Amino acid sequence: MLIPFAMAFQEHAIANESAVVTFNVTKSRSFSTESFSFKVFKLFCYSLVFVLGVLGNVLVFRMVMKRRKLRTVSNLFICNLAAADIAVLTVNLPFRLAYQENSYIWPFGAVLCKTIPTLAYVFITASSMTLVLMTIDQYRAIVKPLGRRFTVKTTKFAIMLIWTFSVLIALPFNFALRVVKRRDSQPVCTDTWPSDKFEQFYFLSLFVVQFVIPMTIIVCCYTLICGHLNSKTRLDHLTCTSTRQRSDRNKKVIKMLVVIAAVYALFTLPYHVTWLLSVFGYPNSVAKKLCVLLVIATSAAHPIIYGTLNQEFNKGFKAFFRCLRQKENDEYRLDSTIATRRLVGTTTRTDHVKWRDIHKRKQTEEDEEVEKQLVTCV
């Protein structure tokens, strides 16, 4: 349904391209000069988000996926969210920043012009759909514990559907993207549409699919979950200890997921609003750049939320960094010992190999300890 629609749109767009290229380039881009202080602030924030986001999400992905018994439904959804976050930080962020710093002159060619901006919408949609399925899974686990739940197999299939749907929803934007010449003959990567109404309809639809529908489902599910948990709290004093512990554990998980959803809503809503204002003829270059930074910052915020609100992830992060510090200390002691032995003429090749083997065995044991400390989220 969507593909024929997009193909028809592309034919119409090519026929009308000469009439809309100049308008869209001047409308969708504001080439205002940034102040030095704003540029320093922006580059610092992008660098911080990149380092924290990539390191945190790679660590989350590694801890969950390395051990088979940790590949539960909830953890698979978290891994999918981490994968989308890593993709945003490593694919979208560098090109977007380079484009901004190059005065919106696009030097990367037509193929990347169609690919990179499209992937940004794919990743945003995938993140929002993943949050929806995580919420539905928690709703079924707590409110409908006897009903059908996601299995690992159905979860993997659902993740495939998420990415397929995310690609399809971004296709019209992909067909609209092209490299055109500005009035100063510099290449610009921009979207050209058959008409303003067409463009406005698409981005309004995108706002509904990426934000309105997901947040409506999330709010409704968490409202029902909170009501159910509050009603059970009054009965927990009369039940066994294991039931109370399970209820407390569910509340902690829900708290973490609510914070993730709230951060997503607060960080992405300004982006959607500023983009819609731009589409409807009210662009603001500085506001758009700040809102883009907020959207990308959600990718760095997720592992921080895991480590702060989930005790098991917190233990896993601490154990990982403790192992790094221990590894540095061991290497320092190893090098110091070898240097000392060389001074007294007692170092042999056998001694060196022996010390290296001891260090490797110790590091392997510490890695296994990190994996043991990471348990499932639910």
Secondary structure, DSSP 8 states (H G I E B T S, - for coil): -HHHHHHHHHHHHHHTHHHHHHHHHHHH-------HHHHHHHHHHHHHHHHHHHHHHHHHHHHHHHSGGG--HHHHHHHHHHHHHHHIIIIIHHHHHHHHHTTT---SHHHHHHHHHHHHHHHHHHHHHHHHHHHHHHHHHHT-TTS----HHHHHHHHHHHHHHHHHHHHHHHHHEEEEE-TTS-EEEEE--S-HHHHHHHHHHHHIIIIIHHHHHHHHHHHHHHHHHHHHHHHHTTS-HHHHHHHHHHHHHHHHHHHHHHHHHHHHHHHHHHHHHHHTT---HHHHHHHHHHHHHHHHHHHHHHHHH-HHHHHHHHHHHHHHHHHHHHHHHHHHHHHHHHHHT---HHHHHHHHHHHHHHHHHHHHHHHHH-----
